[in-house]
Each structure stands twice: as C-alpha cells, then as structure tokens.
C-alpha cells in the first residue's frame, strides 16, 4: 500500500489564520531548526495543492536525501529538486510534486501508443504529468516532459477518479504515457493497482530508465510495457538522450523475464542511429536477450525540440531496418509513423497470412481466431480478448 500524503492543516484554517501559522512556523524554526520547520511549512502549502505526496525509494543522507528511483540517483540538499523536476527534498523527506497532477489526459486508440499486441482497435485512457528523467534532443513531447510541474495547468485527478473516467470512456486499459511515467511512479502505482481491481489493463510507455527494485515492485500491476530503446550506442545515449544505455538494457531483460508483455520501439534518427550495423546489432540483442517474438518497431523521427537540423526519417530507411530485423529472426517487426505502410500490419510468422490490417491508428481487418492464425493455427503472442 502506498503511504498517503500528509496534510495536517486544513486549507480553511491556513486561509483564515495566516498570521498564526507564520508565527508558529517561526517558533518551530527556533526550536527544531530549518529542516523540520520547512517541512512543516510545506505541509501547509500542500493544503493548497493535493499534488504533493510522500515519495518512495529514497534514503536520508548527511545534509540531504538520495533518490533511488532511477539510475540518476540524485542527491538532493534541503529544498532541491531532482533532475526530473518533480521530486523535492522538503525538510529531510522526499516528496513527489505530481501525484494526481494530470497535465495531459486523453482517450487514444491503442494503436497510437503504439501497442499492437493488446486488444487491437480498443481505447486506452492515457494520462501523464510533467517531468522526465531523460533529456532527449529530439523529444516530441518536450513541452510536457521538460516542464516544471508548476508551469503547466493541471487538475487534480485522483487515482480513483482516473479509473472511473477510464471506465466511463469505455477504455479497456489505462496507459501511463506521453512524458515519462517513471517520474510519476507513486501516482502510476496506485492508479494501476485500482485499475486492476476494476478489470482494466495497465500499460506503461517508458524509456525504461528505472532502478530494478522499483521496477519489480511495479510489475505485478502492469500488463504491457513499451520501452523506447532509443539506440544501441552508449555514446548516443550520453550525447543525445542524456542517460546511459546499460540501465535500459537491464530494464528490458527484467521485463522479458516477467509475466508482463513487452514491446520495443526504436526511433530512427537520421545519421545518429540508422546505420545497418547498428540496426543489426540491436535486432540481434533483442532476439537473443528478449526473445524473437518480442514486437519491435522502427519509428519515424520528425524534426523537433533541439533537433531541427535533421530531416524526417525516410520511409525507405525504416523499411530497410524492418527487413534487416526480420532477416535476423525477429518475428514481429513494424514500421511506425508511416501511415498505410505494409509494416503496420501483423502477419503470421509461420505461414505469412495477413492477421491484422492497420492504417495509421485504425484497424481495418482482424483475422485472428482466439489468438491464433486462422490459416495455420500458429499461436500469436499477445492479449487478444
Ligand atoms: S527520479 Fe528524479 S529525483 Fe529521482 S533519481 Fe531520477 S531524476 Fe533524480
């Protein structure tokens, strides 16, 4: 059970007697020192915002706290925020600033995630907060991911309310997406727990930059994870993504060894990660470490954020990557962001039969029979009903 946020002073009291609280805070400063007083002050402030919540996965250190949620391992002195901008040391305790702070809420076709092996044609109730623990030069959602939570308008959407809204929208799943759900971990964890109780599936769309312990604690509540494996070169990760490759590979292996269905996407950025040797190396690693049945997407890059100097990925580059990965033995390889391309379809890896015909976010045909090919009866991995 996730610890609940602490709001010991009601909003009404704080509003009616501000002088009293300031005087009391000053007294606390004198008796307890700055750390405890600022925590108390924060507790008053939280009454005007329900978004502040106790964080998980951190330890106290001399003159600060150490966040252990992701590989960045930020050390935060009193009052400091982590690199993700959404976790703060207040009074010697780590808090998240985005619990229920849903800055983006949409009902999307599941194909938009893109998730191809879970209930084709269904709707996914999609939520995100501000913040990210990476800093990709090509980020398509940078206005959300690179924002401070205070900069974005957001209504409080409690986990219970998110689940109710998902049910009312006739979504079959909740997707934690758009920015980086790792940084709204506590909110996602509780929402996912309640969503399972309500019979919804949970999907995390993530860059996979998370420590093993929090990941393992989350897995029982998730059904599908899509990991954005942004490249297969440590230098690319350091230069363009702002992180390290090895923790992402570790995350992928942990998921592949769990009950959770895994899909992988690689955004192909011209001249950075689109060479044939790099595509082959990535495909071989996915085949050997995650399994040949792991769906792999090669997605088209569009110029944006700090990468305006490069052209969009040519469709032929994506098709060539798909051919290379299929030749390496992967069975489900897709092309992303090229509407109408043959690489959007699911074909039977055994007999070649067209199973699911897609165009953009629309499913035009679905020939699967209880998760099997209607022609040769091969079992197709996924959640189909
Ligand atoms: S989750 Fe945020 S605060 Fe915690 S280690 Fe990662 S970047 Fe730092």
Boltz pocket constraint, residues with backbone or C-beta under 6 A from the ligand:
constraints:
  - pocket:
      binder: B
      contacts: [[A, 67], [A, 68], [A, 69], [A, 70], [A, 71], [A, 72], [A, 73], [A, 74], [A, 81], [A, 82], [A, 83], [A, 84], [A, 85], [A, 86], [A, 87], [A, 132], [A, 133], [A, 182], [A, 183]]
      max_distance: 6.0
